[in-house]
Amino acid sequence: MAEIAPTETTATDAARIPEAGRTAAVRRDPALQPLDSRPLRHVHHGQTGAMWTAVTLVFVGFLVGGIAMLLGPNWPLFVIGAVLCVLGIAAGLVMQALGFGLYEKKK
């Protein structure tokens, strides 16, 4: 078996890549270089209590409104579904402002 030689990092390579979020050494092999020189960011994809609450309420409201349209249309039930959707958005924004969201509260 052939041995793999360790790659070296030069000072110019290290200066090109921002340090934020990058822990691995920069290698000379172009196939191993990052495609983007911007620093990596931690992305939550909305996986917070505020967004789970908002999405759940909006989904239930949409489901109630859709069932109301299949039943006739049943306008009072449709309005209840629409109100649930609006309340879901409001609940998500309020919870985010209280600190349960992705962004921190502004002081």
N, CA, C and O atoms as a printed pandas DataFrame, in Angstrom:
     atom_number atom_name residue_name chain_id  residue_number  x_coord  y_coord  z_coord
0              1         N          MET        A               1    0.829   -1.179    0.000
1              2        CA          MET        A               1    0.000    0.000    0.000
2              3         C          MET        A               1    0.876    1.247    0.000
3              4         O          MET        A               1    1.943    1.287    0.614
4              5         N          ALA        A               2    0.398    2.244   -0.698
5              6        CA          ALA        A               2    1.130    3.501   -0.753
6              7         C          ALA        A               2    0.774    4.348    0.458
7              8         O          ALA        A               2   -0.382    4.404    0.877
8              9         N          GLU        A               3    1.777    5.001    1.009
9             10        CA          GLU        A               3    1.536    5.873    2.150
10            11         C          GLU        A               3    1.121    7.249    1.664
11            12         O          GLU        A               3    1.585    7.718    0.625
12            13         N          ILE        A               4    0.257    7.883    2.410
13            14        CA          ILE        A               4   -0.197    9.228    2.067
14            15         C          ILE        A               4    0.654   10.223    2.830
15            16         O          ILE        A               4    0.731   10.177    4.058
16            17         N          ALA        A               5    1.292   11.120    2.098
17            18        CA          ALA        A               5    2.150   12.122    2.715
18            19         C          ALA        A               5    1.279   13.226    3.315
19            20         O          ALA        A               5    0.278   13.616    2.714
20            21         N          PRO        A               6    1.645   13.728    4.480
21            22        CA          PRO        A               6    0.860   14.831    5.055
22            23         C          PRO        A               6    1.018   16.091    4.220
23            24         O          PRO        A               6    2.084   16.353    3.663
24            25         N          THR        A               7   -0.032   16.852    4.142
25            26        CA          THR        A               7    0.024   18.106    3.383
26            27         C          THR        A               7    0.478   19.231    4.303
27            28         O          THR        A               7    0.284   19.184    5.518
28            29         N          GLU        A               8    1.076   20.224    3.701
29            30        CA          GLU        A               8    1.600   21.345    4.470
30            31         C          GLU        A               8    0.697   22.557    4.304
31            32         O          GLU        A               8   -0.007   22.694    3.303
32            33         N          THR        A               9    0.730   23.420    5.287
33            34        CA          THR        A               9   -0.007   24.672    5.228
34            35         C          THR        A               9    1.004   25.809    5.221
35            36         O          THR        A               9    1.895   25.863    6.069
36            37         N          THR        A              10    0.863   26.714    4.263
37            38        CA          THR        A              10    1.771   27.852    4.204
38            39         C          THR        A              10    1.127   29.054    4.871
39            40         O          THR        A              10   -0.078   29.053    5.124
40            41         N          ALA        A              11    1.911   30.070    5.154
41            42        CA          ALA        A              11    1.393   31.283    5.788
42            43         C          ALA        A              11    0.423   32.009    4.861
43            44         O          ALA        A              11   -0.553   32.599    5.324
44            45         N          THR        A              12    0.689   31.968    3.540
45            46        CA          THR        A              12   -0.219   32.661    2.614
46            47         C          THR        A              12   -1.555   31.937    2.528
47            48         O          THR        A              12   -2.595   32.581    2.388
48            49         N          ASP        A              13   -1.545   30.606    2.610
49            50        CA          ASP        A              13   -2.798   29.864    2.607
50            51         C          ASP        A              13   -3.614   30.198    3.846
51            52         O          ASP        A              13   -4.824   30.404    3.756
52            53         N          ALA        A              14   -2.968   30.254    4.991
53            54        CA          ALA        A              14   -3.673   30.524    6.241
54            55         C          ALA        A              14   -4.225   31.944    6.267
55            56         O          ALA        A              14   -5.262   32.188    6.885
56            57         N          ALA        A              15   -3.549   32.888    5.604
57            58        CA          ALA        A              15   -4.007   34.273    5.589
58            59         C          ALA        A              15   -5.232   34.453    4.691
59            60         O          ALA        A              15   -6.033   35.361    4.912
60            61         N          ARG        A              16   -5.382   33.588    3.673
61            62        CA          ARG        A              16   -6.505   33.733    2.747
62            63         C          ARG        A              16   -7.841   33.316    3.366
63            64         O          ARG        A              16   -8.882   33.861    3.001
64            65         N          ILE        A              17   -7.827   32.372    4.281
65            66        CA          ILE        A              17   -9.058   31.828    4.827
66            67         C          ILE        A              17   -9.343   32.453    6.185
67            68         O          ILE        A              17   -8.475   32.439    7.058
68            69         N          PRO        A              18  -10.554   33.007    6.388
69            70        CA          PRO        A              18  -10.882   33.564    7.700
70            71         C          PRO        A              18  -10.900   32.468    8.763
71            72         O          PRO        A              18  -11.216   31.311    8.486
72            73         N          GLU        A              19  -10.555   32.862    9.977
73            74        CA          GLU        A              19  -10.464   31.894   11.069
74            75         C          GLU        A              19  -11.824   31.541   11.652
75            76         O          GLU        A              19  -11.966   30.474   12.249
76            77         N          ALA        A              20  -12.839   32.410   11.496
77            78        CA          ALA        A              20  -14.138   32.185   12.134
78            79         C          ALA        A              20  -14.789   30.917   11.606
79            80         O          ALA        A              20  -15.163   30.841   10.436
80            81         N          GLY        A              21  -14.917   29.943   12.457
81            82        CA          GLY        A              21  -15.631   28.725   12.112
82            83         C          GLY        A              21  -14.799   27.686   11.394
83            84         O          GLY        A              21  -15.316   26.609   11.099
84            85         N          ARG        A              22  -13.564   27.946   11.103
85            86        CA          ARG        A              22  -12.740   26.991   10.365
86            87         C          ARG        A              22  -11.649   26.458   11.298
87            88         O          ARG        A              22  -10.763   27.205   11.713
88            89         N          THR        A              23  -11.718   25.183   11.619
89            90        CA          THR        A              23  -10.745   24.611   12.536
90            91         C          THR        A              23   -9.728   23.744   11.825
91            92         O          THR        A              23   -8.631   23.534   12.342
92            93         N          ALA        A              24  -10.068   23.235   10.652
93            94        CA          ALA        A              24   -9.145   22.356    9.933
94            95         C          ALA        A              24   -8.081   23.192    9.230
95            96         O          ALA        A              24   -8.325   24.328    8.824
96            97         N          ALA        A              25   -6.922   22.614    9.099
97            98        CA          ALA        A              25   -5.834   23.311    8.401
98            99         C          ALA        A              25   -6.135   23.364    6.907
99           100         O          ALA        A              25   -6.760   22.464    6.346
100          101         N          VAL        A              26   -5.679   24.434    6.287
101          102        CA          VAL        A              26   -5.866   24.584    4.852
102          103         C          VAL        A              26   -4.823   23.728    4.155
103          104         O          VAL        A              26   -3.640   23.774    4.494
104          105         N          ARG        A              27   -5.260   22.957    3.192
105          106        CA          ARG        A              27   -4.351   22.049    2.500
106          107         C          ARG        A              27   -3.999   22.601    1.119
107          108         O          ARG        A              27   -4.729   23.421    0.562
108          109         N          ARG        A              28   -2.890   22.148    0.585
109          110        CA          ARG        A              28   -2.460   22.612   -0.735
110          111         C          ARG        A              28   -3.270   21.979   -1.859
111          112         O          ARG        A              28   -3.350   22.550   -2.947
112          113         N          ASP        A              29   -3.855   20.847   -1.632
113          114        CA          ASP        A              29   -4.611   20.153   -2.665
114          115         C          ASP        A              29   -5.848   20.987   -3.025
115          116         O          ASP        A              29   -6.683   21.228   -2.154
116          117         N          PRO        A              30   -5.994   21.438   -4.292
117          118        CA          PRO        A              30   -7.131   22.287   -4.650
118          119         C          PRO        A              30   -8.472   21.580   -4.475
119          120         O          PRO        A              30   -9.489   22.246   -4.287
120          121         N          ALA        A              31   -8.501   20.260   -4.532
121          122        CA          ALA        A              31   -9.761   19.541   -4.353
122          123         C          ALA        A              31  -10.239   19.622   -2.910
123          124         O          ALA        A              31  -11.423   19.416   -2.645
124          125         N          LEU        A              32   -9.350   19.917   -1.978
125          126        CA          LEU        A              32   -9.719   19.983   -0.575
126          127         C          LEU        A              32   -9.950   21.408   -0.087
127          128         O          LEU        A              32  -10.246   21.612    1.090
128          129         N          GLN        A              33   -9.820   22.402   -0.973
129          130        CA          GLN        A              33  -10.024   23.790   -0.597
130          131         C          GLN        A              33  -11.520   24.070   -0.444
131          132         O          GLN        A              33  -12.330   23.491   -1.168
132          133         N          PRO        A              34  -11.899   24.954    0.494
133          134        CA          PRO        A              34  -13.312   25.321    0.607
134          135         C          PRO        A              34  -13.775   26.036   -0.654
135          136         O          PRO        A              34  -13.010   26.775   -1.273
136          137         N          LEU        A              35  -15.027   25.814   -1.031
137          138        CA          LEU        A              35  -15.563   26.453   -2.225
138          139         C          LEU        A              35  -15.832   27.934   -2.011
139          140         O          LEU        A              35  -15.827   28.716   -2.961
140          141         N          ASP        A              36  -16.065   28.315   -0.765
141          142        CA          ASP        A              36  -16.415   29.692   -0.456
142          143         C          ASP        A              36  -15.473   30.195    0.628
143          144         O          ASP        A              36  -15.264   29.516    1.632
144          145         N          SER        A              37  -14.906   31.374    0.433
145          146        CA          SER        A              37  -13.937   31.889    1.400
146          147         C          SER        A              37  -14.600   32.626    2.557
147          148         O          SER        A              37  -13.916   33.034    3.496
148          149         N          ARG        A              38  -15.941   32.806    2.507
149          150        CA          ARG        A              38  -16.626   33.485    3.611
150          151         C          ARG        A              38  -16.637   32.593    4.848
151          152         O          ARG        A              38  -16.604   31.369    4.721
152          153         N          PRO        A              39  -16.683   33.182    6.038
153          154        CA          PRO        A              39  -16.715   32.360    7.254
154          155         C          PRO        A              39  -18.011   31.562    7.344
155          156         O          PRO        A              39  -19.066   32.012    6.898
156          157         N          LEU        A              40  -17.911   30.375    7.925
157          158        CA          LEU        A              40  -19.090   29.532    8.101
158          159         C          LEU        A              40  -19.978   30.103    9.188
159          160         O          LEU        A              40  -19.488   30.650   10.176
160          161         N          ARG        A              41  -21.292   29.976    9.006
161          162        CA          ARG        A              41  -22.238   30.446   10.008
162          163         C          ARG        A              41  -23.034   29.253   10.521
163          164         O          ARG        A              41  -23.296   28.298    9.790
164          165         N          HIS        A              42  -23.410   29.330   11.783
165          166        CA          HIS        A              42  -24.256   28.287   12.349
166          167         C          HIS        A              42  -25.699   28.600   11.972
167          168         O          HIS        A              42  -26.204   29.674   12.300
168          169         N          VAL        A              43  -26.363   27.680   11.290
169          170        CA          VAL        A              43  -27.726   27.900   10.817
170          171         C          VAL        A              43  -28.658   26.965   11.580
171          172         O          VAL        A              43  -28.424   25.758   11.644
172          173         N          HIS        A              44  -29.713   27.529   12.155
173          174        CA          HIS        A              44  -30.653   26.734   12.934
174          175         C          HIS        A              44  -31.796   26.183   12.097
175          176         O          HIS        A              44  -32.434   25.218   12.519
176          177         N          HIS        A              45  -32.081   26.743   10.944
177          178        CA          HIS        A              45  -33.195   26.343   10.094
178          179         C          HIS        A              45  -34.517   26.421   10.847
179          180         O          HIS        A              45  -35.402   25.594   10.622
180          181         N          GLY        A              46  -34.665   27.382   11.722
181          182        CA          GLY        A              46  -35.928   27.579   12.422
182          183         C          GLY        A              46  -36.225   26.545   13.480
183          184         O          GLY        A              46  -37.380   26.415   13.886
184          185         N          GLN        A              47  -35.250   25.811   13.940
185          186        CA          GLN        A              47  -35.494   24.770   14.940
186          187         C          GLN        A              47  -35.477   25.369   16.340
187          188         O          GLN        A              47  -34.616   25.048   17.159
188          189         N          THR        A              48  -36.434   26.239   16.594
189          190        CA          THR        A              48  -36.563   26.882   17.892
190          191         C          THR        A              48  -37.997   26.707   18.365
191          192         O          THR        A              48  -38.885   26.375   17.579
192          193         N          GLY        A              49  -38.213   26.931   19.647
193          194        CA          GLY        A              49  -39.557   26.802   20.196
194          195         C          GLY        A              49  -40.547   27.755   19.560
195          196         O          GLY        A              49  -41.705   27.399   19.341
196          197         N          ALA        A              50  -40.100   28.961   19.262
197          198        CA          ALA        A              50  -40.990   29.956   18.659
198          199         C          ALA        A              50  -41.449   29.508   17.273
199          200         O          ALA        A              50  -42.630   29.622   16.945
200          201         N          MET        A              51  -40.539   29.008   16.475
201          202        CA          MET        A              51  -40.924   28.619   15.119
202          203         C          MET        A              51  -41.715   27.315   15.089
203          204         O          MET        A              51  -42.600   27.156   14.249
204          205         N          TRP        A              52  -41.411   26.375   15.997
205          206        CA          TRP        A              52  -42.216   25.149   16.075
206          207         C          TRP        A              52  -43.654   25.498   16.449
207          208         O          TRP        A              52  -44.592   24.935   15.886
208          209         N          THR        A              53  -43.832   26.408   17.379
209          210        CA          THR        A              53  -45.181   26.826   17.776
210          211         C          THR        A              53  -45.896   27.505   16.619
211          212         O          THR        A              53  -47.056   27.204   16.336
212          213         N          ALA        A              54  -45.207   28.418   15.953
213          214        CA          ALA        A              54  -45.822   29.144   14.846
214          215         C          ALA        A              54  -46.216   28.194   13.713
215          216         O          ALA        A              54  -47.331   28.276   13.197
216          217         N          VAL        A              55  -45.331   27.318   13.335
217          218        CA          VAL        A              55  -45.618   26.407   12.226
218          219         C          VAL        A              55  -46.743   25.442   12.586
219          220         O          VAL        A              55  -47.592   25.140   11.747
220          221         N          THR        A              56  -46.757   24.961   13.818
221          222        CA          THR        A              56  -47.817   24.041   14.232
222          223         C          THR        A              56  -49.179   24.720   14.198
223          224         O          THR        A              56  -50.140   24.146   13.686
224          225         N          LEU        A              57  -49.277   25.939   14.737
225          226        CA          LEU        A              57  -50.557   26.645   14.723
226          227         C          LEU        A              57  -51.000   27.003   13.309
227          228         O          LEU        A              57  -52.182   26.887   12.985
228          229         N          VAL        A              58  -50.079   27.431   12.476
229          230        CA          VAL        A              58  -50.440   27.760   11.093
230          231         C          VAL        A              58  -50.876   26.503   10.344
231          232         O          VAL        A              58  -51.819   26.550    9.555
232          233         N          PHE        A              59  -50.202   25.387   10.581
233          234        CA          PHE        A              59  -50.585   24.134    9.929
234          235         C          PHE        A              59  -51.982   23.694   10.352
235          236         O          PHE        A              59  -52.787   23.292    9.512
236          237         N          VAL        A              60  -52.274   23.767   11.656
237          238        CA          VAL        A              60  -53.612   23.396   12.138
238          239         C          VAL        A              60  -54.664   24.336   11.562
239          240         O          VAL        A              60  -55.740   23.890   11.165
240          241         N          GLY        A              61  -54.368   25.622   11.514
241          242        CA          GLY        A              61  -55.307   26.579   10.921
242          243         C          GLY        A              61  -55.553   26.305    9.449
243          244         O          GLY        A              61  -56.692   26.379    8.987
244          245         N          PHE        A              62  -54.497   25.988    8.707
245          246        CA          PHE        A              62  -54.646   25.666    7.288
246          247         C          PHE        A              62  -55.461   24.392    7.109
247          248         O          PHE        A              62  -56.284   24.300    6.198
248          249         N          LEU        A              63  -55.232   23.407    7.978
249          250        CA          LEU        A              63  -55.969   22.148    7.921
250          251         C          LEU        A              63  -57.455   22.380    8.210
251          252         O          LEU        A              63  -58.313   21.841    7.512
252          253         N          VAL        A              64  -57.760   23.177    9.233
253          254        CA          VAL        A              64  -59.155   23.482    9.567
254          255         C          VAL        A              64  -59.817   24.243    8.419
255          256         O          VAL        A              64  -60.961   23.956    8.068
256          257         N          GLY        A              65  -59.114   25.201    7.836
257          258        CA          GLY        A              65  -59.673   25.952    6.710
258          259         C          GLY        A              65  -59.902   25.072    5.492
259          260         O          GLY        A              65  -60.901   25.226    4.791
260          261         N          GLY        A              66  -58.982   24.153    5.239
261          262        CA          GLY        A              66  -59.144   23.240    4.106
262          263         C          GLY        A              66  -60.316   22.296    4.300
263          264         O          GLY        A              66  -61.069   22.039    3.361
264          265         N          ILE        A              67  -60.478   21.775    5.516
265          266        CA          ILE        A              67  -61.619   20.906    5.802
266          267         C          ILE        A              67  -62.918   21.695    5.683
267          268         O          ILE        A              67  -63.924   21.166    5.209
268          269         N          ALA        A              68  -62.903   22.962    6.111
269          270        CA          ALA        A              68  -64.100   23.806    5.995
270          271         C          ALA        A              68  -64.499   23.992    4.533
271          272         O          ALA        A              68  -65.688   24.031    4.216
272          273         N          MET        A              69  -63.527   24.106    3.651
273          274        CA          MET        A              69  -63.850   24.260    2.228
274          275         C          MET        A              69  -64.414   22.964    1.638
275          276         O          MET        A              69  -65.236   23.008    0.723
276          277         N          LEU        A              70  -63.984   21.829    2.148
277          278        CA          LEU        A              70  -64.500   20.549    1.657
278          279         C          LEU        A              70  -65.906   20.253    2.170
279          280         O          LEU        A              70  -66.630   19.465    1.561
280          281         N          LEU        A              71  -66.294   20.862    3.259
281          282        CA          LEU        A              71  -67.600   20.602    3.858
282          283         C          LEU        A              71  -68.691   21.528    3.368
283          284         O          LEU        A              71  -69.719   21.653    4.033
284          285         N          GLY        A              72  -68.518   22.161    2.272
285          286        CA          GLY        A              72  -69.677   22.948    1.893
286          287         C          GLY        A              72  -69.538   24.078    0.943
287          288         O          GLY        A              72  -70.108   23.932   -0.138
288          289         N          PRO        A              73  -68.923   25.111    1.138
289          290        CA          PRO        A              73  -67.973   25.578    2.160
290          291         C          PRO        A              73  -68.674   26.020    3.446
291          292         O          PRO        A              73  -69.761   26.598    3.423
292          293         N          ASN        A              74  -68.030   25.736    4.534
293          294        CA          ASN        A              74  -68.497   26.113    5.857
294          295         C          ASN        A              74  -67.709   27.354    6.266
295          296         O          ASN        A              74  -66.591   27.238    6.768
296          297         N          TRP        A              75  -68.284   28.548    6.056
297          298        CA          TRP        A              75  -67.551   29.796    6.247
298          299         C          TRP        A              75  -67.163   30.080    7.697
299          300         O          TRP        A              75  -66.060   30.575    7.932
300          301         N          PRO        A              76  -68.015   29.792    8.678
301          302        CA          PRO        A              76  -67.565   30.029   10.062
302          303         C          PRO        A              76  -66.340   29.186   10.431
303          304         O          PRO        A              76  -65.434   29.680   11.101
304          305         N          LEU        A              77  -66.303   27.932   10.005
305          306        CA          LEU        A              77  -65.150   27.085   10.280
306          307         C          LEU        A              77  -63.915   27.574    9.519
307          308         O          LEU        A              77  -62.796   27.481   10.023
308          309         N          PHE        A              78  -64.121   28.097    8.302
309          310        CA          PHE        A              78  -63.005   28.646    7.521
310          311         C          PHE        A              78  -62.399   29.862    8.228
311          312         O          PHE        A              78  -61.180   30.027    8.260
312          313         N          VAL        A              79  -63.264   30.709    8.792
313          314        CA          VAL        A              79  -62.779   31.897    9.506
314          315         C          VAL        A              79  -61.993   31.481   10.751
315          316         O          VAL        A              79  -60.994   32.113   11.094
316          317         N          ILE        A              80  -62.439   30.430   11.421
317          318        CA          ILE        A              80  -61.702   29.923   12.582
318          319         C          ILE        A              80  -60.302   29.463   12.151
319          320         O          ILE        A              80  -59.321   29.735   12.844
320          321         N          GLY        A              81  -60.207   28.771   11.015
321          322        CA          GLY        A              81  -58.907   28.343   10.504
322          323         C          GLY        A              81  -58.015   29.517   10.155
323          324         O          GLY        A              81  -56.815   29.495   10.429
324          325         N          ALA        A              82  -58.601   30.552    9.545
325          326        CA          ALA        A              82  -57.818   31.743    9.194
326          327         C          ALA        A              82  -57.319   32.461   10.440
327          328         O          ALA        A              82  -56.187   32.944   10.471
328          329         N          VAL        A              83  -58.165   32.534   11.474
329          330        CA          VAL        A              83  -57.761   33.174   12.731
330          331         C          VAL        A              83  -56.636   32.376   13.384
331          332         O          VAL        A              83  -55.715   32.964   13.951
332          333         N          LEU        A              84  -56.696   31.039   13.312
333          334        CA          LEU        A              84  -55.611   30.217   13.858
334          335         C          LEU        A              84  -54.291   30.498   13.139
335          336         O          LEU        A              84  -53.235   30.534   13.770
336          337         N          CYS        A              85  -54.349   30.695   11.833
337          338        CA          CYS        A              85  -53.125   31.015   11.082
338          339         C          CYS        A              85  -52.528   32.337   11.543
339          340         O          CYS        A              85  -51.319   32.435   11.751
340          341         N          VAL        A              86  -53.359   33.340   11.700
341          342        CA          VAL        A              86  -52.873   34.652   12.148
342          343         C          VAL        A              86  -52.339   34.561   13.581
343          344         O          VAL        A              86  -51.312   35.160   13.901
344          345         N          LEU        A              87  -53.038   33.811   14.442
345          346        CA          LEU        A              87  -52.555   33.639   15.814
346          347         C          LEU        A              87  -51.231   32.885   15.863
347          348         O          LEU        A              87  -50.395   33.155   16.726
348          349         N          GLY        A              88  -51.037   31.946   14.949
349          350        CA          GLY        A              88  -49.770   31.217   14.892
350          351         C          GLY        A              88  -48.605   32.132   14.571
351          352         O          GLY        A              88  -47.544   32.038   15.187
352          353         N          ILE        A              89  -48.803   33.016   13.605
353          354        CA          ILE        A              89  -47.751   33.971   13.246
354          355         C          ILE        A              89  -47.472   34.912   14.422
355          356         O          ILE        A              89  -46.317   35.187   14.747
356          357         N          ALA        A              90  -48.542   35.399   15.053
357          358        CA          ALA        A              90  -48.372   36.310   16.186
358          359         C          ALA        A              90  -47.672   35.604   17.354
359          360         O          ALA        A              90  -46.801   36.186   18.001
360          361         N          ALA        A              91  -48.055   34.349   17.619
361          362        CA          ALA        A              91  -47.432   33.600   18.719
362          363         C          ALA        A              91  -45.937   33.400   18.457
363          364         O          ALA        A              91  -45.127   33.512   19.377
364          365         N          GLY        A              92  -45.572   33.105   17.208
365          366        CA          GLY        A              92  -44.159   32.939   16.872
366          367         C          GLY        A              92  -43.367   34.220   17.082
367          368         O          GLY        A              92  -42.254   34.188   17.607
368          369         N          LEU        A              93  -43.934   35.339   16.677
369          370        CA          LEU        A              93  -43.242   36.617   16.839
370          371         C          LEU        A              93  -43.116   37.007   18.315
371          372         O          LEU        A              93  -42.080   37.520   18.739
372          373         N          VAL        A              94  -44.176   36.761   19.096
373          374        CA          VAL        A              94  -44.128   37.088   20.522
374          375         C          VAL        A              94  -43.099   36.201   21.230
375          376         O          VAL        A              94  -42.310   36.684   22.042
376          377         N          MET        A              95  -43.114   34.904   20.917
377          378        CA          MET        A              95  -42.143   34.003   21.554
378          379         C          MET        A              95  -40.710   34.356   21.162
379          380         O          MET        A              95  -39.793   34.241   21.976
380          381         N          GLN        A              96  -40.518   34.788   19.908
381          382        CA          GLN        A              96  -39.183   35.204   19.489
382          383         C          GLN        A              96  -38.748   36.441   20.265
383          384         O          GLN        A              96  -37.589   36.548   20.664
384          385         N          ALA        A              97  -39.668   37.369   20.482
385          386        CA          ALA        A              97  -39.345   38.580   21.243
386          387         C          ALA        A              97  -39.042   38.257   22.702
387          388         O          ALA        A              97  -38.284   38.974   23.355
388          389         N          LEU        A              98  -39.635   37.173   23.215
389          390        CA          LEU        A              98  -39.389   36.770   24.598
390          391         C          LEU        A              98  -38.096   35.977   24.757
391          392         O          LEU        A              98  -37.707   35.645   25.876
392          393         N          GLY        A              99  -37.429   35.670   23.644
393          394        CA          GLY        A              99  -36.148   34.979   23.728
394          395         C          GLY        A              99  -36.188   33.510   23.377
395          396         O          GLY        A              99  -35.192   32.812   23.563
396          397         N          PHE        A             100  -37.314   33.014   22.871
397          398        CA          PHE        A             100  -37.409   31.603   22.502
398          399         C          PHE        A             100  -37.098   31.364   21.032
399          400         O          PHE        A             100  -37.252   30.245   20.542
400          401         N          GLY        A             101  -36.666   32.395   20.327
401          402        CA          GLY        A             101  -36.386   32.283   18.903
402          403         C          GLY        A             101  -34.903   32.245   18.618
403          404         O          GLY        A             101  -34.080   32.103   19.522
404          405         N          LEU        A             102  -34.579   32.373   17.351
405          406        CA          LEU        A             102  -33.206   32.298   16.890
406          407         C          LEU        A             102  -32.400   33.530   17.302
407          408         O          LEU        A             102  -31.225   33.415   17.649
408          409         N          TYR        A             103  -33.015   34.686   17.267
409          410        CA          TYR        A             103  -32.295   35.923   17.535
410          411         C          TYR        A             103  -32.439   36.312   18.989
411          412         O          TYR        A             103  -33.474   36.069   19.610
412          413         N          GLU        A             104  -31.401   36.915   19.524
413          414        CA          GLU        A             104  -31.436   37.353   20.916
414          415         C          GLU        A             104  -32.247   38.629   21.054
415          416         O          GLU        A             104  -32.395   39.394   20.101
416          417         N          LYS        A             105  -32.769   38.848   22.250
417          418        CA          LYS        A             105  -33.513   40.068   22.504
418          419         C          LYS        A             105  -32.571   41.254   22.439
419          420         O          LYS        A             105  -31.447   41.189   22.937
420          421         N          LYS        A             106  -33.027   42.343   21.823
421          422        CA          LYS        A             106  -32.225   43.563   21.780
422          423         C          LYS        A             106  -32.422   44.315   23.077
423          424         O          LYS        A             106  -33.539   44.421   23.583
424          425         N          LYS        A             107  -31.321   44.842   23.618
425          426        CA          LYS        A             107  -31.409   45.551   24.895
426          427         C          LYS        A             107  -31.711   46.999   24.699
427          428         O          LYS        A             107  -31.820   47.744   25.672
